[in-house]
Amino acid sequence: MDLVMECKRKIIPMQEPVITKEKVIACLSKLKAKKAAGPDGIKPELYKALMKSKTCTWQDLSAFPEIGKNLPENDRRFIMYDVKSEVHKGHLHLKTDLYENLLRLESAHAAIVHNVEKIPGEAAMTFHAFCDNENAPFKQAVIILVIHIPGKYENLSWERLENTIDDYLMGIWGEQLQEKDVSAIVSRVANAPVLIKPESAERLNYACESL
């Protein structure tokens, strides 16, 4: 849309803002810590921490658990947890291990839990407390749950994304838990879903190479 202004009888079109990676990085570097989260619920600390790790935020989230390879061994800002690598050890072990890892949020910025769909119902109850919007024990931290939904990206609808995730998790955990428990967990873990489109490694590297 053009903004029409009369200036010495000339029509001046309104220029669209140009957004570049350099401008985004500059904005991120100016973010101040300990400020309120934006509409997306993500606090400045997470953006700044991910930027300092010299990796692209969305590449890291979509390519997890490779993100761990980009972080120093003593980096305690993030909690990286892959359910797939722990589920074979048994339900009780997974529940205890997941709980103990999430307790580390007391001193970490964020936790990223991958392959959430592979968590058995009993272990999934761990999210009931940690993802409580009102009484979460570590409200200063961000918990990002990565779920792999079957089907093609092109067939998923943004308008029905939340219902799609709800139905998917209800089907998985509903066989192991009471309906009221499943509803309580799903409402807390799937209240702000983001759909990440699968991209090739080449495209992701091109988009994030300068970070």
N, C-alpha and C positions, 0 to 999 in steps of 0.2 A: 504494500500500500504506500502511496506517495503522499507526503505532506506538502501541500501547496501553499507557498508564501509569496506575497507580492513585495518584491524588492527591486525597485527601478524597472518595473514592468517585465521582470524575468521570472520564470517558473523554476523554482529550486526543488528538485526531488530530494526526499529524505533518504539518506544513505543507511543501508542496513549495517548493524554492527558486525565487525569481523572478529570472530573468536578463533584464537590460535592457541596451540599448546603453550607457547611462551607466555601469553596473557594469563592462561589458567594457572601456570606455575607461579607467576608473579603474584596473583591473587592469593594462592594458597600460602605463599611465604609470608604474607601480611596478616594472615589469620591470627587472632589472639586466643591463647589457651584460656580455659576455665570460663568460657562464654556459653550461653544457651545454645542448644542444638537448633538447626534450621527446620523447615517443614518436613524434611526427610528423616528427622530424628537422629541424624548423625552429628556428633560433636566435632569441633575443630581439631581436637587432639588426634582423632583417627586419620583425618586427611593429612595433617602435618606429619604424623609418624610414618604414614605410607609413603609420602613424598620423600622424606629423608632416607628411606630405605632404598632409594634410587630405582624404584619399580613403578609400573603403571597400576593404579588402584584396581581398575576393572579387569585388567589382564590377570592380576594376582588372584582376584576372587574367582574368575572363571577357569583359571588354570591350576588352582589349588589341587593337590598339595605341593606343587612345584614351588610355591611361594616360599616355603621354608628353606629352600636351597639358596635364596637370595638374601637371607637374613643372617647376621652374625650368630654364632652359637650361644653367646651370652645375652642376646637380645631378648629382654623380658617384657617388651611392650605388647607382644602378641601371644595368644594361645592358639596353637594350631592343633586341631584334633581331627583325625580321619577315622570315622567309625568302621570303615571297611577293613582297616588293618588291625582292629581290636575285637571285632564281633566274634571271631572264631574262638576266642578264649572263654566264651560263655556269657550268659546274660548277667549273672551276678558280678563278674569281673568288670563288664562293660559299664554297668550302673555305677559301681564304686569308682572306677577310673574316670568316668565322665564327670562325676560329682567333684572329685578331688581336683581335676583340671580346671573346672569352672570356679572353684574356690580361689584360684590364682588371680581372678579378676580383681581382687582386692588391690593388687599392685600393677595390673596390666591395663592397657587401653582398650583391647578388644579380643574377642574370641571368635574364631572361625571354625565352625563344625561342618565337616564335609560328609556326604553320603548319609544324611539324616534319615532317609527312607529305609535304611538298613538297621536302624535302632529298634530293638524289640520293645513292645509296649511298656513293660515294667521299667526298663531303663529310660524310656522317653518321659516318664513321670518326673525325672530330674528337672526338666524344663519348666515344670509347673511353678516352682519357686523363683528360679533365676530369670524367667521371662515375664514375671508379674509386673505390669506397668505401675501399679500402685505401691507394692511392697518388695520390689526386687532388692536383694541384699547389696548389689553394687550398681547403683543407678548411674554412676559416672562412666561406666563401660558400655561398649556396644557389642552385642552378640549377633553374629551373622550366621545363619543356618543355610547351608547349600543343599538343595534337594534336586535330584535328577528325575524329571518327569518323563515318563515314556511317551513316545510319539514324536512327530516332527515339529520343529519350531514354527513353521508356516501354518500349522493347523491349530496353534494355540491362540486364544483370544485374550487381549489385555483386559477387556471388559469382564470376562469370566475367569480371569486368572486366579483370583482369591477363591472362588468356588471350586475351581479345578484342583487346587492344592488341598482345600478342605476335604473334598471327596476322596482324593488319593490317600491322604494320611488317615482318614476315617476308615478306609478299606483295609489299610495295613494294621493299624493299632486296634481296630474294632474287634478283631478276632481274639485279642488277648486281654482287653480291658473292658470295664463297664462303660456303657454309652456316655454317662455323665462325666466320667474321667477323661474319655477321649475328647469330648466336646470342650472340656476345660483346657486341655493341652493345645489342641488345634487352634483355639481362639487366641492363644497367647503366642504361638510360634509362627502363625501365618497371617498376622494382621497388617503387614506392610510388604507384600511380595514385590520383587523386582525380577523381570524376565531378562535373562542374559542370553543373547543370541550366540550360538556356537560359531567361532571363527577359526580360520586356519592359523597356524603358528606364524606364518609369514606375515599375514595381515596384522596380527596382534603386535608382533615385533616392530613392524613399520610404524604403527600408531604410537608405540611407547618407547621407541629407541632413544629419544633425546632426554628421557626423564632420568 
